[in-house]
């Protein structure tokens, strides 16, 4: 979970050249790579791929007495850094993220259908991979706690950050078109996800308008996110891009009950630059400029928004 608060020691303010002329133009190659990645990843949501789910009998041991009971299990290809999928104890209907996650906007019997799916839950350590580009698409993942980045691997081996996901957001839909994931997801801190069988979820949509809305909303939000990012990269200078990034993260944290004005970044400046199509140096200069303008207070990864209205004015237009 993204934690908020200001560090109480070793405080050193980030400094740098804040003059307007020092905000150099972004490297054109970065922007070309970023645009190419966006086009590729946007193609990941075009059709559904129905997969089969399986059930088997698990032995439940309690006080040396063994009782057999049917449970839902999901097939999982175990990799070196993967953790097993555990049974889910918290149902969608009682989850504190229900309004932000999969069941947002549905009630009654429809949310009971989600509860009946028996989602799995998986814990991921910092820097571990949840799924890799090219892996077979079987599940979508709802972030329960922590932060993830999605990356695209270019033909020359370089990696491009394509998104950041926090609690209440779904990942993995990029595999719906071709049956394989178009990106990789890596944890930026210790995290936990709900593992949702895409085949079982789409089966629920048959003759159920409410569940169809759930799936369509997930896909639509991913398309809107990609379009917003393309607008950001194509029409904004360095300061506007960084202001958009900070304001967007602030709004997402506020919706989850965290402070909108003080928070820690879980991603590095290099990762922010990769996402925004900016060099590391340009990101650092933009942060310095915001400090000089008394818009932000920056201490390593700690951010405090000093002047929200002023930061919004830098942006000029609201970006969803």
Long-range contacts (C-beta under 8 A, 24 or more apart in sequence): 1-145, 1-146, 1-167, 2-146, 2-147, 2-166, 2-167, 2-253, 2-256, 2-258, 2-263, 2-264, 2-266, 3-264, 4-253, 4-258, 4-259, 4-262, 4-263, 4-264, 5-259, 5-262, 5-264, 6-262, 6-299, 6-302, 6-304, 7-299, 7-300, 7-302, 11-299, 12-299, 12-300, 13-291, 13-297, 13-298, 13-299, 14-284, 14-287, 14-288, 14-291, 14-298, 14-299, 14-300, 15-288, 15-291, 16-284, 16-285, 16-287, 16-288, 17-285, 17-288, 18-285, 18-288, 18-289, 18-291, 18-292, 18-293, 20-289, 22-285, 23-237, 23-238, 23-239, 23-282, 23-285, 23-286, 23-289, 24-279, 24-281, 24-282, 24-285, 26-238, 26-277, 26-278, 26-279, 26-282, 27-279, 30-274, 30-277, 30-278, 30-279, 31-233, 31-277, 33-154, 33-158, 33-160, 34-160, 34-233, 34-277, 35-230, 35-233, 35-234, 36-154, 37-152, 37-154, 37-160, 37-162, 38-162, 38-226, 38-229, 38-230, 38-233, 40-152, 40-182, 41-152, 41-162, 41-174, 41-182, 41-183, 41-226, 42-223, 42-226, 43-177, 43-182, 44-173, 44-174, 44-175, 44-176, 44-177, 44-178, 44-182, 44-183, 45-173, 45-174, 45-176, 45-177, 45-219, 45-222, 45-223, 46-176, 46-177, 47-176, 47-177, 48-176, 48-198, 48-202, 49-137, 49-175, 49-176, 49-177, 49-179, 49-198, 50-199, 50-202, 50-203, 51-138, 51-197, 51-198, 51-199, 52-199, 53-197, 53-199, 53-200, 71-118, 72-117, 72-118, 73-120, 74-120, 74-138, 74-139, 74-195, 74-197, 75-138, 77-135, 77-136, 79-129, 81-125, 81-128, 81-129, 82-128, 83-122, 83-123, 83-124, 83-125, 83-128, 84-122, 85-120, 85-121, 85-122, 85-195, 86-120, 86-121, 86-122, 86-123, 87-118, 87-120, 87-121, 88-118, 88-119, 88-120, 88-121, 88-194, 89-121, 91-115, 92-119, 95-144, 97-142, 97-144, 97-167, 97-168, 97-256, 100-167, 100-168, 100-169, 100-255, 100-256, 101-142, 101-168, 101-169, 101-170, 102-142, 102-170, 102-196, 102-214, 102-218, 103-214, 104-217, 105-213, 105-214, 105-217, 106-210, 106-211, 106-213, 106-214, 110-208, 110-210, 110-211, 110-214, 113-204, 113-208, 113-211, 114-204, 114-214, 117-196, 117-197, 117-200, 117-201, 117-204, 119-194, 119-195, 119-196, 120-194, 120-195, 121-192, 121-193, 121-194, 121-195, 122-192, 122-193, 122-195, 123-190, 123-191, 123-192, 124-187, 124-190, 124-191, 124-192, 124-193, 125-187, 125-190, 126-187, 126-188, 126-189, 126-190, 127-186, 127-187, 128-186, 128-187, 129-184, 129-185, 129-186, 129-187, 130-171, 130-185, 130-186, 130-187, 130-193, 131-172, 131-181, 131-184, 131-185, 132-181, 132-184, 133-181, 133-182, 133-183, 133-184, 134-180, 134-181, 135-175, 135-180, 135-181, 136-175, 136-179, 136-180, 136-181, 137-172, 137-175, 137-176, 137-178, 137-179, 137-180, 137-181, 137-198, 138-197, 138-198, 138-199, 139-172, 139-195, 139-196, 139-197, 139-198, 140-170, 140-171, 140-172, 140-173, 140-196, 140-198, 140-201, 140-218, 141-170, 141-171, 141-172, 141-185, 141-193, 141-194, 141-195, 141-196, 142-168, 142-169, 142-170, 142-193, 142-194, 142-196, 143-167, 143-168, 143-169, 143-170, 143-171, 143-191, 143-192, 143-193, 144-191, 144-192, 144-193, 144-194, 145-191, 145-192, 146-187, 146-188, 146-189, 146-190, 146-191, 146-192, 147-187, 147-188, 147-189, 147-191, 147-266, 147-267, 148-185, 148-186, 148-187, 148-188, 148-191, 149-185, 149-186, 149-188, 149-267, 149-271, 150-174, 150-183, 150-184, 150-185, 150-186, 151-183, 151-184, 151-186, 152-182, 152-183, 152-184, 153-184, 159-274, 160-274, 161-267, 161-271, 161-274, 161-275, 162-275, 163-225, 163-229, 163-275, 164-188, 164-249, 164-266, 164-267, 164-275, 166-252, 166-253, 166-256, 167-256, 168-255, 168-256, 170-196, 170-218, 173-218, 173-219, 173-222, 174-222, 176-219, 188-266, 188-267, 189-266, 224-320, 228-319, 228-320, 231-319, 232-276, 232-319, 233-276, 233-277, 238-278, 238-282, 238-283, 238-285, 238-286, 239-286, 239-289, 239-290, 239-314, 240-314, 240-315, 240-316, 241-276, 241-277, 241-278, 241-286, 242-272, 242-276, 242-278, 242-283, 242-286, 242-287, 242-290, 243-290, 243-311, 243-312, 243-314, 243-315, 244-315, 244-319, 245-272, 245-275, 245-276, 246-296, 246-303, 246-305, 246-311, 247-311, 247-312, 247-315, 248-319, 250-305, 250-308, 260-305, 260-308, 261-304, 261-305, 261-308, 262-302, 262-303, 262-304, 262-305, 263-302, 263-303, 264-301, 264-302, 264-303, 265-301, 265-302, 265-303, 266-301, 268-301, 290-314
